[in-house]
Amino acid sequence: MNKGDIVEALNTKNGFTREKAENVIDLFFGEITNALVRGDRVEIRGFGSIFVKHYDAYKGRNPKTGESVVVKEKRLPFFRCGKELKERVDAINIQ
């Protein structure tokens, strides 16, 4: 499923125009992104949480050349699945 599929679902199931559905999706993901940039944690009950992990700088190695390189510090978003989502996905009997 991608953004277009979500827009189409809003259009079909809720009667939103395509433009309004796109605006809703853009607003939703935009606010999640803004919260993560601020360092906030985003939690959607029954679905999961998204948070930012901070990694310090370290010395690494270029595997191609063997040369030592400094890897800059970074912040990366992580998703942790909620209990209800885990249970719903696990309940599906895959054959």
C-alpha positions as a Markdown table, in Angstrom:
| # | Residue | x | y | z |
|---|---|---|---|---|
| 1 | Met | 0.0 | 0.0 | 0.0 |
| 2 | Asn | 1.3 | 3.5 | -0.8 |
| 3 | Lys | 0.1 | 7.1 | -0.4 |
| 4 | Gly | -2.1 | 6.8 | -3.6 |
| 5 | Asp | -3.9 | 3.8 | -2.2 |
| 6 | Ile | -4.6 | 5.6 | 1.0 |
| 7 | Val | -6.0 | 8.6 | -0.9 |
| 8 | Glu | -8.1 | 6.3 | -3.0 |
| 9 | Ala | -9.5 | 4.6 | 0.1 |
| 10 | Leu | -10.4 | 7.9 | 1.7 |
| 11 | Asn | -12.0 | 8.9 | -1.6 |
| 12 | Thr | -14.0 | 5.7 | -2.0 |
| 13 | Lys | -15.0 | 4.9 | 1.6 |
| 14 | Asn | -15.5 | 8.4 | 3.0 |
| 15 | Gly | -16.6 | 10.3 | 0.0 |
| 16 | Phe | -13.6 | 12.8 | 0.2 |
| 17 | Thr | -12.6 | 14.4 | -3.0 |
| 18 | Arg | -9.2 | 13.3 | -4.2 |
| 19 | Glu | -7.8 | 16.8 | -3.4 |
| 20 | Lys | -9.2 | 16.8 | 0.1 |
| 21 | Ala | -8.0 | 13.2 | 0.7 |
| 22 | Glu | -4.5 | 14.2 | -0.4 |
| 23 | Asn | -4.5 | 17.3 | 1.9 |
| 24 | Val | -5.6 | 15.1 | 4.8 |
| 25 | Ile | -2.8 | 12.6 | 4.2 |
| 26 | Asp | -0.2 | 15.3 | 3.6 |
| 27 | Leu | -1.2 | 17.0 | 6.9 |
| 28 | Phe | -1.1 | 13.8 | 8.8 |
| 29 | Phe | 2.3 | 12.7 | 7.7 |
| 30 | Gly | 3.6 | 16.3 | 7.8 |
| 31 | Glu | 2.7 | 16.6 | 11.4 |
| 32 | Ile | 4.3 | 13.3 | 12.2 |
| 33 | Thr | 7.5 | 14.4 | 10.5 |
| 34 | Asn | 7.4 | 17.8 | 12.3 |
| 35 | Ala | 7.1 | 16.0 | 15.7 |
| 36 | Leu | 10.0 | 13.7 | 14.9 |
| 37 | Val | 12.2 | 16.7 | 13.8 |
| 38 | Arg | 11.5 | 18.4 | 17.1 |
| 39 | Gly | 12.6 | 15.1 | 18.9 |
| 40 | Asp | 9.1 | 14.2 | 20.0 |
| 41 | Arg | 7.7 | 10.6 | 20.1 |
| 42 | Val | 4.6 | 9.9 | 18.0 |
| 43 | Glu | 2.3 | 7.2 | 19.4 |
| 44 | Ile | -0.8 | 6.0 | 17.7 |
| 45 | Arg | -2.7 | 3.6 | 20.0 |
| 46 | Gly | -3.3 | 0.2 | 18.6 |
| 47 | Phe | -0.8 | 0.8 | 15.8 |
| 48 | Gly | 2.6 | 1.7 | 17.1 |
| 49 | Ser | 5.0 | 4.4 | 18.0 |
| 50 | Ile | 7.7 | 6.3 | 16.0 |
| 51 | Phe | 10.7 | 7.8 | 17.8 |
| 52 | Val | 14.1 | 9.1 | 17.0 |
| 53 | Lys | 17.3 | 7.4 | 18.1 |
| 54 | His | 20.6 | 9.3 | 18.4 |
| 55 | Tyr | 23.8 | 7.7 | 17.3 |
| 56 | Asp | 27.2 | 9.2 | 18.3 |
| 57 | Ala | 30.0 | 9.7 | 15.7 |
| 58 | Tyr | 32.4 | 6.7 | 15.4 |
| 59 | Lys | 35.3 | 5.5 | 13.3 |
| 60 | Gly | 34.3 | 3.1 | 10.6 |
| 61 | Arg | 36.0 | 1.4 | 7.7 |
| 62 | Asn | 35.3 | 1.7 | 4.0 |
| 63 | Pro | 34.8 | -2.0 | 3.0 |
| 64 | Lys | 35.9 | -1.4 | -0.6 |
| 65 | Thr | 39.2 | 0.3 | 0.2 |
| 66 | Gly | 39.8 | -0.6 | 3.8 |
| 67 | Glu | 40.4 | 3.1 | 4.5 |
| 68 | Ser | 39.4 | 4.4 | 8.0 |
| 69 | Val | 36.6 | 6.9 | 7.9 |
| 70 | Val | 34.7 | 9.0 | 10.5 |
| 71 | Val | 31.0 | 8.4 | 10.5 |
| 72 | Lys | 29.2 | 11.6 | 11.6 |
| 73 | Glu | 26.6 | 11.5 | 14.4 |
| 74 | Lys | 23.1 | 11.0 | 13.2 |
| 75 | Arg | 19.4 | 10.7 | 14.3 |
| 76 | Leu | 17.2 | 8.1 | 12.7 |
| 77 | Pro | 13.5 | 7.4 | 13.1 |
| 78 | Phe | 12.4 | 4.0 | 14.3 |
| 79 | Phe | 9.0 | 2.4 | 14.4 |
| 80 | Arg | 7.9 | 0.1 | 17.2 |
| 81 | Cys | 4.8 | -2.0 | 16.5 |
| 82 | Gly | 1.9 | -1.8 | 19.0 |
| 83 | Lys | 0.6 | -4.8 | 20.8 |
| 84 | Glu | -2.9 | -4.7 | 19.0 |
| 85 | Leu | -1.3 | -4.5 | 15.6 |
| 86 | Lys | 1.1 | -7.5 | 16.4 |
| 87 | Glu | -1.9 | -9.6 | 17.5 |
| 88 | Arg | -4.0 | -8.7 | 14.5 |
| 89 | Val | -1.2 | -9.5 | 12.0 |
| 90 | Asp | -0.3 | -12.7 | 13.9 |
| 91 | Ala | -3.9 | -13.8 | 13.9 |
| 92 | Ile | -4.0 | -14.1 | 10.1 |
| 93 | Asn | -3.5 | -17.8 | 9.2 |
| 94 | Ile | -1.0 | -17.8 | 6.3 |
| 95 | Gln | -1.2 | -20.9 | 4.2 |
